[in-house]
Amino acid sequence: MPKQPLPPTVYLSAPDMVRLVQRKGLPECIAGVAARIEADFRRWPEFDKSPRLACHSDDGVIELMPIADARQFAFKYVNGHPRNTRDGLPTVMAFGVLADVATGAPRLLSELTLTTAIRTAAMSAVAARQLARRGSRRMALIGNGAQSEFQALAFRDLVGVRELRLFDTDPSATRKLLANLAGQGLAATVCTSVAEAVRGADIVTTVTADKTNATILTPDLIEPGMHLNAVGGDCPGKTELHRGVLERAAVFVEYEPQTRIEGDIQQMPADFEVTEFWQVLSGQRPGRASADQVTVFDSVGFALEDYSALCFMRDAAAELGIGDVIELVLQTDDPKDLFGALRQGQAPGRLDAPAAGAHALELAPAASTAVA
């Protein structure tokens, strides 16, 4: 039987991703990833899902996040090490892969650190559009680190937030956030406490990094009708909400088996009622029930969001001619003779890699997922 050439594996490096976002525009990327997430969540039953695999240490966590539908498999490698910033390293570092389910051939190897920030903010905004009160304009942003600008812009563009109330225990983080958001059409007030920041807010986003059972929000701070976007509690032993806050709220999650382990609901009994967000999008379960109801999106980040983001970035890279084709997998003349490659001066069956950008018309699959 004639040997079939391996389909190309496209590599999107960190500099490639920066160029892609700059050329596409950050608002377009956030909106595009949000649309893809919403479309994929609406076909939730089509995916083979599992909680992420995590290896914890005293300093942080390293995780693998897999998911697949009938056509494509995706995984993300990601860490969370809050102490890294002391050494000039990012708290979060990530990369991901898209592969063909039919053959297992890897089709995309991509940076996901910047992409994770975009997809996390996009997911927050998608949830808030369903769960926050109509006309929400004021958001408290607790935690002003690497994720904060993306959250602010996603809520500005996709939810309609126009005013921010900011608090961080590190004043330099807030100064950084203010500088980055200058001229972005958001009125920002720096607050001296969490209580001051959340007073009168329609939406409260908590995106703190410390790996501890914290109680950033307590019941006395919660006002009727608030929507709480709890992003920072995302691994065992790491929370942001007092359990009393959860007890008085309608709580929504991404994938319940994972959130029971990692989310703020880890502190609640196993029968504590939650709603998986896909059920709201599909009309199977209600979202917000009244203007006075307190809602919580207990967001830990789920692999489907990374699948959606990888698909969006793959298509955007093909459109813009960004990325390189790499030989990630060895192909031999006889697929049963892997050892034979070691007897040659060079690997047999070597593909001549096209120039950068040459993959643009051949990277996307024949039938891409529809984006709502």
N, C-alpha and C positions, 0 to 999 in steps of 0.2 A: 504494500500500500504506500503511495507517495506520502512523504513527510509533509505535514501541515505546518507552516511557520507559526510561531507564537504570535498572538496579537500584541500590539505594542503596550508597554507600560510607560505611562507618562509620569514624570516627576515634577512636582511643584514645590520649589524650595521656599524658604522664608522670604528671601528677596523677591522671588516671583510673586508671592502672595501680596506683598506690599505693593508691587507694581500693579497687580490686578485690581486691588481695592482702590488705589489711587486713580486708575484709569476708568474703572467702572463707577466710582463714587461710593463713599461709605453709606450714604442714605439708600442708594440703589441696592447695595449688597445686603444691608439689613432687611430692607423690604422684600428682596428676592428670596432670601433665606427664610423669612417669616412666611411668605406665600408657600414655599416648598414644604415647610414644617406643617402648616395647616393642611395642605393637600395630603401629605403622607399620614398624618394623624387620623384623617377621615377614612383611610383604608387600613386602620390599625389591625384588624383581624388577618390581613394578608402577611403579616410579618412573624417570623420565628424569633421570639423574644426571650431574654434571660437577664437576670441581674448581672451587673458587672463583676468581674473577678478582681479582688483587691488584695494587695499585700501591704499591711500596715507596719509602721515602725514608730519609734518615739518622735522622730522628726517629721513624719508625713506619711503619704500613701502613694503607691504606684498602682494603676488600674488598667485593665483591658476591658473594652466595651464592644461586644459583638452584636450584630443583628443582620438579618437577611430576609428578603422576599424571594419570590420564585426565580428572579433573574439576577439579582445582585446581592453580594455579601459585603458588609462593611465592618471595620473595627477601628477603634481609636485606642492608642496608648496615651495615657495622661497621668501626670503626677499632681500632687498638691503638697507643697512644702512651705508653710508660712514663714519659716525662719530664713529662707533663701535670700530674701531681700537684704538681709544684713551683710551678705557676702556679694551683693551686686548681681544675684541670679534671680530669674523670674520665679514667682510662686508656682505658676502653672506652666508646664511645657508639654506639647502634644504633637503627635503626627497620626496619620490615618491612612487606610487602604480601602479601595473599592476593587472587588474582584467579580469575575463572571461565575455565577453559581453552576452553570452547566459544565464548565471545565476546571474551575478553580484558578484560572489564569488571573494574576493581578493586573489590573488595568490602570490604576492610579495610586501613586504614593505621594502624599501631600502633607505639607505643613498644616498643623491644626491649632497652634497656639493663638495666633490672631483670629483664625476662623472660629475657635471656641468662644472667644469673647463676643464675636458677632452673633453666633448662633444662640448663646445664652441670653443675650439681650433680646434677640428676635423672639425666642420662646417666651420670655417674660411678657413682651408686648402682646403676643398672640393670646396668652392666657388673660391678660388684663382687659383686652377688648371684649371678652366674654364675661368676666367676673367683676370688674370695677363698675361703679355707678356711671351712668351716662353723664357726660359733661365734666368728668374728672379733669381738673386743670392743675392741681397743686400736689406735688410729690415730695415727700421726705426721702432723702437718700442717705442712709446710714452706712458708712464705709465708703471712703472716697479713693480707693486704690485703683488697680489696673482695669477693673471691670466697669467702673463708675461712669466714665464718659459714654461708653456704649449703651448702658442702660438709659442714661439721660436722653441720648439722641433717639433711641428706639421709642421711648415713651413720648417724646416730642412729635415724632413723625407718624407713628402708628396709633397712638392713643389720644393725643391732643394736649399733653401736659405742657404748660407754659411757665410754671413757677417751680423752682427747686428750693428746698430747705435742707441744708447740708450739715452733717456732723461726722467727725472722725476723731478718734483719740490722738491721731497724729496731725497736727495743724499743717504740716508741709504737704500732706496728701491733699488736703482741701485746697491749698494754694495752687497746687498742680492742676487740680480739677477746674478751678476757676479760670486759670490761664488757658487751658485747652478748650474751654467752652465759651471763651470770649468771642462775641460776635455771632453766636449761634442762635440768637433769638430766645434765650431762656433767661428769665429773671432769677437770680440766685441770692439767697440769704444765708450767711454763715451763722450757725447756731452754736451755743456753748454747751448744749446737752442734748441727749436723745429726746428728753421730754419737750424741750423747746422746739426741736425740729419737727416732731410729729404733731404738735398742736395744730388743729385745723386742717391737716392734710387729708386729701381724698385717697391717696395711695401712699403706702410706706414700703420702700424697697430696702431690705437689709442685705448687704453684700460684704460681710466681714470675713476675715481670713483665719483668725486664730482657731487652732484645733482644740477647742474646749467646750464644755457644756455651759455656754453662756446664756444669759437671759437679757438680751438686748431690749426686747419689748416685754413689758409686764402688763397685767390686766388693767391697771389703773390708767395706762396711757392710751388705751384703745377707745376710740369714739365710734358711735353708731354709723354704719355705712362705709367704714374704712375697708379698703382692699389691701391686704398684706402680701407683698411679693418677697417671700423668704428664700433667698438664693444661697446664703453663706453656709447654712447647715447642710452638709453633704457627705458626711461619713460618720461611722459610729463614734460616739463621744464628742460630737461637734454639733451644737444646736444654737439657735438664736432666740427662740420664743419660749417664754414661760408656759408651762402646760396649761395654766389657767386661760391663756389667750386661745389655745386650741379648743378648749372646752366650750368656749362661747361662740365659736366660729363654724362656718361651713368650710370644710377643708378639702382641697382638690390636689391631686398628685399626678405625676406622669405614669409611672409603672409601680403599682402598689407593692409587689414583692420586694422591690429594691428600696422604695421609700421607707418601708417598715424598718429596714436595717439602718438606713443612712440619714433619713430626713428628720425634721423636728418631731414627727410622730413616733420616733424611736422611743420616746419617753412615755408613750401612751400604751394602754392595754391592747392586746392583739385584736380585740373586737371593736376598737374605736372606729367609728364610721368615717370613711373617706370616699371620694368619688374620683375615678380616673378621668382625666381631662378629655380624653378622646370620646368618652360617652356624652359629654356636653356638646362637643362639635357634631356628633352624629345624631343628636336629639334624643338619645336614650335616657339621659338624666338631666334635670334642670341645673342651670348655673345659679346666678344670683336670684334669690327669691323675692327680695324687697329692697327698697332704697336704704333701709336701716340695717340690713343684715351685714355682719362682718364676714368677709371672705378671706381665705388664706390659700395662696398657691405655694405649697410646700415643694419647692423646686430643688431637685438634686442633680439634674442633668441626666438625660437618658440617651441611649445609643441611637434611637431613631432620629433624634435631632442632629446628630453627627452624620448619619446617613444622608439626611436632607441637605445639610451644609456641604458635604463632599460632592453630592450630585450637582448642586448649584455652582460650586467653584469649578468643577470639571467642565461644565457647559460654558461658563464664563471664560475660562482659560482657552477653550477651543475657539470661541468667538473672537478673542483678542489675539490668538496666536502666541500665548505665553506658555512656557514650560519646555521640558526636554524629554526625549524618548531615551529610556535607559534599558540596559540588559540586566534585569533583576533576576531572571530565571535562566539557568543553563539549559540549552537545547542541544541534544546530541543527534547524530545521524540515525542511531538506533535507540529509541526511548527505553529499551530494556538494558542498555549497556551504558550506565552512568560512569562506571569505572573506566571505560574506554577513553573518556575525555582526558584522563590523567596521563595517557600514553601519547598524547599529541603535543606538538610544540605550542599549539594554542587550542582553545576550545573549539571543537568542530561545530558546524552549523551556526557560526557567529553571524549575527545580523548586522548589517551596515546601518548604524543609527542615522536617521535623517537629521538635518540641521534643526536647531531650535525653532519651534513654531510649526514645523512641517506636519505635526499630528493634527492640526486644527480641524480638518475635515473628516478624520477617521477615528477620533477619540470617543465621541458620543455614541451610545448604543442606538440600534435601529429605531427603537420605540422608547422614547424617554417618558418619564412620569409626567403627567399633566400637572401644571401648576395653576391652582385656583386664583 
